Amino acid sequence: MPRSLFASILLLLAVTPLAVGPLAAQETIPVRAAPVPVFAEQTPEKTVFGELRFLGGVQLESRDGRFGGLSGIEISGDGRTALLVSDQGDLFSATLDYDAGVLTGLSGVTVSHLTDANGAPLADKYSSDAESLRAANGEGLAGNGETGEVVIGFERDNRAISYRVDANGRAVEATPLALPDSVKALPFNRGLEGIAVIPQGAPNAGAIVAFGESESDASPGVIRGWLIAGGKTRDLGLTRTSGFDLTDIVALPDGDLIVLERHFSMFLGVAMRIRRLSAAELDGPQPMSGTTLLTAGMAHAVDNMEGVAIHRDETGRTILTIVSDDNFSALQRTLILQFELL
């Protein structure tokens, strides 16, 4: 782990000694992309939704059965290098392709399986159910052939692992993080859904912010979270409303947090919500509510939206990139959508 990021919290996050085992095999796989040109088919001319402007997206398919179940995404500062993790423990590396600033597809897609600290592949669903992926520097992947360090959160076996990722997009070293007992006690299959790292220059710089998926019997109406910094852990809470569960979080350069949420019912289908939590709210009374930027349902191009990343393009716009988890189901889609934060 980069000392500049984690030195202040090593007293709390005791890590096991780094072990370098055999490198996970990496393969190139084919991925096809179809454009998603509009966000609301009934009003195709509309591009602004709440406080976001839809820029475009793609629907992805592959004949490789490992491609799917995408639950976390991180991208480089220029928006062109991507890492995606599946809830089967597979790590995908890709180049995001654009035409006149509009996402058109993925190229150079590779896949490798995550390993434990001894270099052994994660063996089963219990150990490999990855749900969140974040660059350890809080500022996205390095790009330019060096993707750097990432932190991946898992549910079922509730834990987080720091991985060094090589220039080929392969996780080559694993260091488990010792998290608070309250994280380990999250309900089964509702573990660490979102991990953010606050970037340098922002309030709480260097802190790790982690959230579970939903409320529990121990905290009804509140999604539990933690801010870890300076060798201490502080409890956080996010109000759970309208049946939405948290699926990912990411920090903005000013220290605010973008929260991605999902709702599903047999009658209304799937919906997505995006909230923004201010940096000041993190230090204020809990639980937080934030500001809703967008709510979208079956009238929009959404599916089971599970991962979000941010970058700033060459014009200075802040871009949200959101990916869906198709649950390896023929009835669902793998989507990557991009929005400008207004």
N, C-alpha and C positions, 0 to 999 in steps of 0.2 A: 504494500500500500504506500502511496506517496506520503512521506512524512509531513509535507506542507499541509496536507488535508487532515490527516488523522492523528497527528502527534498529540493534539489537545485532548483526545478522547481515548487514548490507549489505556489509561488507568481503568476505564470502564469496559472497553471492548478488548479484552484480553484475547489474543489470537493464538492459534496453535502454530508451531513452527512450520515454515513453508516447506512443502515437499514437492519436488519436481519428478513426476513419473513419466511414463511413455506418452508421447503426444497423441491426442485423439486424432483418428483418421479424418481427413477432410476431403469432401467430394464436391464437384461442380454439378449442379442440377438445373434442368430447364424450368423456367417460369414464364408463363404467358400473361400478357396484360391486355385488358380491354378498358377503354376510357370510361370514366364516370364524369360526363361533361356538365351535368346539372345536379344540384342538391335536392331540389323540390320539383318533381316532374310536372305537377299541376301548374306551377309558375316558373317555367324554365328560364325566363328572363331575369328572375330574381337572383341576386348574388349576395346581398347583405342579410344576415340572419342574426338578430340580437346585436351583439358587439363583435361579430366575426364576419369576414367576407370570404365566401367560398371561392377557392382558386382552382379546384379541379381534383381529380382523383383517378384511381385505377382499381379494377377488380382483377385479382390474381388467381391463377390456376397452375397446377403442375402435375405431371404424371408421376412424380416422385411422392410416394405416400407419406413421407415425413413432413412435407410442406403443408402446414396448417396449424391450428391451435395457437396462433401467435398472440402472446399475452403481454409482451413488453417490447419497446422499441427505443433505441437511442441513435442519434445521427450526429454528423460532424457539423462544425460551425458554418460550413458553406452549404449544408443541406444535401451533400452528394454521396457521402458514405453512410451506410446504415448497418446496424446490428439489430437483429430481431431474435427473441427467444420464444420457444414454444413451451406449452405445459407438459410436453413429453421430454423436456430436457435437451432439445436440440437448439444449437446456436447457428443462425443464418447470417452471413455477411453478404452485402450487395452494394452495387452502385445505383443510386437513384438517377434516372434519366429524365431530362426535361426538354421541352420544345417551346421556345419563347417564354420561359418561366413557368410553364404548365407541366406538371408531372405526367410522364407518358409510360413509365414502366421501370422494371428492375433488370439489371444486367450483371453478369459475373457473379451469379448467386452461388454461394457455397454453403455446405452444411457440415457441422461436426457436433459430436455429442459432448455434453458437459461431463466433467470428471470431479471426483472428490480430491481431498488434499493429498492422497496417496497416488493420484494419477489414474485411479480406476474409474471406468465409466459409471455414471449414476445408473443403478441397475433396474429400478422399478418405478411405478407411478408415485409411490409414497415418497421416494427420495428425489424424484426428478420433476415434480410439479412446480416449475418456475412460473412466477406471476409478475415479476417486475424486473426492470433492467435500467440501470442509470450509470452514467460516466462518473467516476470518483471525483473528478475535478469540478463537477457542478456546471460545466460549460460545454458539454457535448463531447463527442469523440474528437480526437486530435486531427484525423484526416491525414492527407499527404502520406499515406502508406503506414501510419502509426496510429492505431486506434487506442492504445493506452490501457488504463485500468477501469474496470467496471465493477459494480456491485449488483448482484442478482438476489432477489428475494424469493423464497419458496413458501408454499403453503402445504398443508398436510403435515410434513415434517417441518414445522415452523422454524426457519433459520435464514440467515443471509450469508453469502459467500462472496468474497472479493476475488476477482479473476484478473490476471494480466492477459491482455489480448494482443497477439502478435500482428505483424503487418499484413498477414493474410486473413485476418479476421477469425483466428482460432484461439480459444481460451487455453493457454498453455500452463498456467499456474493457478492454484486455488488456495485461498486462505480463509477458513471459516471465521466468522465474527461471533463473539460471545455477546448475545443480546440479553436485555433484561428478561427476567423470568415471566413477566406479564406478556411478552411477545410470544414466548413458547407456549403460553397457556391459551392462546387464541383458539377459538373453536375449530374443530377438524374441517378442513376444506374451506376455511374462511380466514386464512392466515395473511401473510404480508402481501397485500395487493399493490401497494405503492411505496416507492422509495424515492426521495428527492435529496439532492445535496445542494445547499445554499452556496451560490458562487461568491468568489472574492469580491470585496467592495460593497456587498449588501449587508444589511443587518443580519446577525447570526451567521456570518460568513463561515463556511466550513462545516456547519452543523448538518447532521443527517436528520431528515424528517421521514418517519415511517408511519404508515397507516394500515390497519386491517381492512377487511372487506365490508363488514356490516356491524350492526349492533349485536349485542349478546345479552344473555340473561343478567350478566353482571353490570351491563351498562345500557339499559333499554333507551332507545331513541338517540343513542350517541355511537358514532363510529370511533373507536379508540385509536389514538396515535401517540407518537413519542418524538420529542426533540432531544437529540443527543449531541452535547457539545461541552467542552471544557471539563471533561471527566465526569459529567453529571447527566442524568436523564430527567426530563421534565415531561409529565403527562400532557397530552393534547386531546382534544375532542372535537368532532365535527358532527353537527346535527344531521340526523338522517331523516329526510322528508320525502313524502310521496312515493315511498317504496324504492327509492334509488339506492344502489350500493356503489361503493367506491371501487374503481378498477385501476386507477393509476393517478400519480401526481408528478409534477415537474416544477422546478423553480425557475422563475423569470430572473433576468439580470438584476432587477431591483429588490429581489428577495421575496416578492409575492409568489404565491403558489397557484398553479392551474390544477384543478381537480377534475378528473374525468369520472363520470358515473354512468351506471347502466340500470335500466329497469326492464323487467320482462313479466308479462302475464299472458295466459292463454287467450284472453279476450282482446287485449290491446296490442299484443305483439311486443317488439323490442323498442326501447327508446334510449336516447343518449342525452346526458346533461353535462354542461361544463360550468363549473363555478371558479371564481377567483377569490383567494384568500389574501388579504394584505399582510405585509410583513409585520405591521403593528398588531394585527389580530393574533399572531403567533405568541406575542408577549402579553396579551391581554386576558380578560376573563374567558374561561372555557365553559361549554363548547362554543366553537365558532360556527357562523352561518355563511359568511362570505357574500359575494354578489353573483347571481346567475347571469352568465353571458349568453347561453344558448340552451334551449331544450328542443329536441327533435325526435320525432317518432316515425311511424310507418309511412307517413306521407313524404318522408325524406330518404335519402340514400344512406341509411344506417343499417348496421347489423349489431352483432355483439361486440361493441367497441371496448377494447381492453387496454390499449397502450397509447401513450402520448409522448411526444418529444417536441422540443422547440429549437429554432435557429433564427438567425437574422440574415436576410438575403443581401445582395449587393446594394440595394437601394435603402437598406436600413429597416425594412419591414420585419416585424416579428411574426414568424410562421409557425403554426401548430401543425404537426403531422400526427395523424391518428390512425391506428391499425385495429382491425377486428379479428376476433378469434372465431373461426368457423366451426369449432368443436369437431372437426373432421367429419362434418355432416354434409350430405349432398343438398340439404335444405337451407344451408347457410352459405355465406360468402366471406372470402378474405378480401377486405377493402383497405386501401390506404387513401385517406382523404387529407387535403391540405387547406387550411384557413389562414387568413391574415387576421391578427389581433388588432382591432381598431382602437 
